[in-house]
Amino acid sequence: MLPKVDYHMHTPLCNHAVGEPDEYVQQALRVGLDEIGFSDHAPLVSHEDTRYTMKADELSLYHAMIEDIQKKYKDFTIKLGLEADYVPGFESKTKELLDGYPYDFVIGSVHFIDQWAFDDPDERIKWRDKDIDMVYRDYYKLLRKSAMSGLFDIMGHVDLVKKFGHRSSADLTEEIKNTAEAFRASGVTVEINTSGLRKPVNEIYPSLDVLKIYCQAEVPITFSSDSHDPRDVGRDYDKALVLAQAAGYKEYSVFKKRKVEKRMRL
């Protein structure tokens, strides 16, 4: 049976998504999901950059927007979450932001390495001057730190660093095993994120090899489309199911009030 949740979808407030919340809900109903969760990009705590996130003073508008759609669709489960960047040195500010509202879940993501937005197409040219092996190691180090910060419930697109097709030539097995252990120890869940199929790498986040390591470490999973367009809600979940089962998973997590509410069988 296909996964019935999608916990990663955005709104126009982040300035790089289209479609209103109502359209995302309608698509979720069309594709047969049981519940969804909005998780738009939280304001950056280190600086303001409206290319990537909503402004700090728009957070209350985001809450009201989703609360309104929850009231409209009372018979359909709509969770309210947030996708927040992990920024080293700003953990206390991040905690303050996340404690300001009773979210159902918070996705922790790494989009920046030393202020370089490595997944931004406008910053893609900078890859030419990078040691790709080092970029990967720096990325996994930040993933571990973000998990161990205790700030997040779900880890977002946990091999996002591959987005443009850059591949490390080094054997990163130990890096990934160490990351899996950090995830397990901190109690976070990993999302199977289908948006990678819509990117140059044309591969789900994370890849099968990575996901197998997480499964062996007993790191739980959930599912998401990371949709920035209503048409992508629940997209490619048939492929996500095949990936999860191939990695050895038999269930996935459903969240409420920042806790795992239940486990669903695949």
N, C-alpha and C positions, 0 to 999 in steps of 0.2 A: 504493500500500500504506500502511495506517495506521502511524503511529509505533509502535515496539515497546518504548519505554522510558517510565518515569514516575519522575522523580527528585525529586518533592516530595510527601512524605506524612508525616503526624505520628503521634504516640502520645498516650495519655492523660497523659503526664508534663507536657505543656505546659498542661494544665488547661482547654483549650478544644477538645479533640478527643475522639472516642469510638471505641471498638473496639480490639481487641488486634492486635498485628502479624500474628498468624496470619490474622486476618480480612482484612487488607489483601492478604496474599499470595494467599489463596484467590480474592479478587476479581480480582487481576491475572491469575491462571491462567484464570479464567472468561472474561475479555475478550481473552485471547490475547496478552498482553505477553510479551516475551522476557526482560526484566529490570526490576527496580525498584530504587529507592534511597530509604531512609528519610532524612529530613532534618528532624528535630524542632527546635523553637526552642531555641537555645543560651541558657544563662543570660545575662542582661544583665550587661555588665561595668561599667556605670555605677552601677547600683543593683539591688536585688532587687524584682521585681514578678511574683508568681506568677499574675497574670491572663493574662500573655502567654507566659511561658517556664517551663521547669523551674528548680528551684533548683540552685545550684552543686554541692551535694553529691549531686545526682541524676544528674549527667552519667555517672558510672561505671555506674549502674544502667541508663541508656539504652544504653550500649555493650554491657553484658551481655545486655540484652533482645534487641538485634538480633543479636548473636553467637549466641544460642540459636536464633533463628529461621533463621539461616543454616545452622546445623548440621542443623536439622530438614528443611530443603528443599535438600539438597545438589545436586540436579539442576536447580535454578532459581537464576538469578543474582540475588542480593540485595546491593546495595551499601550501604555505611554512610556517610552524609553528615550534614551539619548545616546548619541555617539560622541565620545569625548576623546580628544587627543591626549596621549601621554607626553608630557613635556618635563624632562628632568629638571629638578629644582623648583618646580611649581606644584608639587604634590598637595601642599596645604591649601593653596588657592583652588585647585581642582576639587578637593574634598569639600570645601566650602560651597562651591557651585553645585556639586552633586547632592549635597545635603539639603539644598534649598527647596526640594520638591520631592514628594513620595513617588519616585519612578518605579516602574515594574522591573526594569532592567537597565543596565548601563553597559554599552559596548565600548571597550577600550581599544583604541587604534593607534598605530604608529604610522604617521605620514611624513614625519620630518626626521632627518639625521643631521644634527648640527645646523638647524635652520634651513636645510635644503629640502624642499618639497619634492622628494625623489619620484613620486608618482604623478606629478603635474606635467601634462604634455608641454607646457611652456618652459619647464625646467629640464626637459628631457635631454637637451644638448649637453648638459653638464655631466652626463654619464660618460662622455668621451674622455674626460680627464680623471675618471675615478678608477681605483683599483677595485674591480668588481668583487673579488673575494673578500676584501675588507668591508665593502658596503654590506654584503650579506652577513658577515660576522657582527658588524655594528648593529644591523637590524635585529638580529636574534638576541643580542645583548639587551637592546631596548625592549623587546618583547618580554624577556624575563623580568626586567625591572618593572615594567608596567603591571605584569601579573602579580608580582610580589608586593607591589604598592598597596594592595588591598582595595583599590579604588573601583575596580571593575568586576562585572559579573560574567560578561562574554568577551572573548578576545576576537577582534575583527580581522577578517582577511589575513590570516597569519602567515602567508608568504607573498604579501603584496609586492615585495621587492622584485618579483619576477615579472611584473605587469607589462613591461615593454619588451620582454623576451631575453633580457640579460640573464645569463646563467653563470653561476660560480664554477670555476674549474677545480676547486678544492673539494675534498670529501667533507661534507658538512654534517655527517651522521652524528658525531658527538655534540655538535652545536644543537642539533634538533632534539637529541635525547636529553640534553641538559634543559632545553626549553620545555620539553614535555614534563620533566620532573618539576620544574618551577610551576607549570600550570597545575599539575596534580597537587602539589603541596599547597598552593594558594586557593585551590577549590574553584578555579574558573572553568567555564565551558568554552569550547571552540566552536565557531560557526563554520558550517559548510556554505560557502558564499559563491553563488553561481555567476556573479558579475564578471569573473575572470574570463568566462566564455565570450564576453562582449568586448574584451580588451585585446591588444595585439598578441598577448601570450596565448590566447584562446585555450585557457585551461582553468578549471575551477580552483578556487582558493580553499584549502591547501591541496597540493597534489597528492596522489595516492601514496607515494612513498612516505611523505611527511605524515599523512593521516594514519598510516599503519603504525608509525612510531607512537603517535598520540593514543591510539587505541590500545596498544600494548602497555602503555603507562596508565591506562584507565582514566584518561581525560575525557569527560563527556562532551557531546556535541549537540548543536541545534542547527537550524537551517535558515538561510536568508537569501534574498535575491539582490540585496543592496540596490534596490531600484531607485533611480532618479527620474523615472518616467513610469506612469501607471501601467503601461503595456508590459513592463518587465516584472510585475509582481508575480511571484511563484514560478518564474520562468526557468526552464531547464531542470525542473525538480525530478524528472525521470532520470536524468543523468546524475543528479546529486544522490538519489537513492542508490543507484548502481555503485557509485563511488563509496558511499558509506558502508554498504554491505561488503564490498570488495575489501575494505580496510578491516572488517571484522565487527562493525557496530551492529547492535540489535535493537537499540532504543535511542531516543533523543529527549532533550529536556524542554520543559515548558515552564515559563517564568511568571511570577506574580510577586509584587512588593519586594523585589530584589532577592527573591529566594526561588529555588527550584520548586515549583508547585507540584509537578508530577513528571513521570517518565512515560513516554509513549513508545509502543513497539513499532519497529519498522516492518 
